[in-house]
Amino acid sequence: MHLFRRGNLKAVIFINGAAFLSTLSLSEICERIPAIVWTTDEAGSTIYGNSRFRAYFGLDGQGTEGLNALHPDDAITLPVKIRNARREGLDLIADVRLRRMSGEYCWFALSSSPWGDGAAIEYCWVAVKRNKRADANFVQRVADSWQASHLIHSETEILEMVARGTATAEVFDKVCRLVEELIDDCFCCILELSLDRRHFRFGAAPRLPGGFKDAFDRSEVAAGLGPCGLAATSRRPVEVLDSASDALAGTAEGRLMLLNGFNVCQANPILSPYGNTAGVFTIYRQRHAAFSLFEQQVVDRAINIISISIDRTRHEEALVRRETQVRRSQAQLVAAQRISSTGSFTFDIRNNEYMCSEELYRIFDIDPSLEPDIYDLRKRVYRDDLAKFDAELQRALSGQSIDVTFRIMTSHASLKFLRGLAQVSYHVGDNPVLVGTVQDITDFKNAQEALQRGEEALIRAREDLAYVSRVMTISALTASIAHEVSQPLAGILTNANACLRLLALSPPNIEAVSETARRTIRDTLRATEVIKRLRGMFARQPSTMEHTDLNELAREVIVLCARDLHQKSISVIAHLETKPLQVMGDRVQLQQVILNMLLNARDAMGDIEIQPRSLTVSTHLDTEDSAVLSITDVGIGFPLEDADRMFEAFFTTKQDGMGIGLAISRSIIENHGGIMWAEPNDGPGATVSFSIPLRRSPQ
Ligand code: ADP
């Protein structure tokens, strides 16, 4: 047993090669050692002696007569031994005889070691009686009890470190050093396993060379790695007693052991509370020696501490991960609510407790720091919507799900449109909780209204265009119209003159006058009819759907255009379905479509020299429930790729064209539930057609 001092109060005690750090003062330590202990200066003068020292040599107080009691023979040999030991820098260990107060000599095992870390060197002397077996056992017992108390003390210290949250590396290092102190010829290594248990993470190995860290850190957990890998995968301790063993052959760990002179290795798996491998604690030794009971206890305790430390770290890591996740998802929620302008709330119905998201307060334009309640929110609801809001809230509280749109008045006196969804949930806590969201849909509402306004404007524009197009079409027919009207007018004039002449005869020819008057009436009716039709087409009147015969419409338009076409040397062939084709539609609009088709056919033949110029107006039943009207000409035609483009607004190939006729025609036909298309003919010219549903005859 040797004593060394470090600092003023701490001492290192070596017992059988193991070192213990004590926090006791020097005199306290020396009093507890069951041996004669004293200290001297360099010259050998005694400075301090414990109570056993004083009792043995019969000294009172602080007297220092100890070394005079040395046996004369030993007094010769001991100084030589002391000199040798000091020259070699070794501790002195010698058997000497010391004279007791009573005069008798007893054998002692004397050891001496330098004591102190200051400038003046002191020596500590420990003399343990040799001749009594019981004393030797006693020394052993003392050594054991030192070790045991050191183990407990250190273990407590390390566990306190774990509890304080000291870094794992520091805890592992301390565990390794403790085990290495308490077990002779012992080199420890702690490896942790990654969370997925696929890789090793180096923990600590204070006395091992760096090669061990390099070999293990981040290496894959596999039995082929050596005893550590095997212990981790099999979850059983693996012991190798000879470095030449097959278990080590070809393994990285085996190579390291050979390289560093380790013959023995004991790898212990560290199991988590759930039975998974969390790490491996390995002890490398140069010689094989079975562990004493105490040593095995040390190893077991070390494994226990390592397991607790890893477990705690993992829990902490998991906690940090969870906290991070919660923080992240909260941030995401806030961002998502912000982006979607949606706030949320929960209301514990029994406890009358509210929780509103930041966004909800923002939407309601309320400062959250004022800790507003539902009534503050309610105060914002626009007065016209308050009754609806209250009624819906009551419905929600009674357990029904609600979806309500209401308005609020912000602090800047502007109206906001909100949509609220809520329903009672029984899964949030112990009590029924009203869970809901409120979305600011003001922008959406405004956009919707703008869209509606836009659509209405579009419809109006389309109507205006249709009107303009109609006026233009009809003005193009002025000649025809004039003819249509002037012909009956001329007839009326002629007939009126004839009447006058016949009445002037004596006697007047009453019969002829009557006949002439009848013709006058007929012509008047005809002129009136033409004017009526023209007024109908010119007038801005809302569309009226009525039963009408497609053939009749076609005939009327042909009549209207006949003279114009005749003047342009275009003959009209009508191939009309023999049966009336009853459709439900707006007569004026459908006539405009047919008229537009006729005039386009006319224009297509305007510049061509071919004879005869003719166009065919045909109608037929397409299927059971639709009728088709086509106008075929022998004009210039159009390239196939224009077949669709010509229906686009403002597409025109004419010098003075507007390109809106077909676009309007198609939209009229589509409004009637039909379709309109154009195709080039196999021969010259083109055919433009539409098909519209027939009126269903009543069942
Ligand atoms: P616009 O007559 O003012 O040009 P439309 O919309 O009525 O406007 O016609 C668009 C274009 O479609 C015409 O300019 C012409 O190129 C083409 N088109 C229409 N009908 C015919 C047809 N029967 N034959 C050849 N091209 C035609």
Residues whose N, C-alpha, C, O or C-beta is under 5 A from the ligand:
A	BS01	ADP	N600 A601 A604 G637 F638 M646 F651 T652 T653 K654 G657 M658 G659 I660 G661 L662 A663 A686
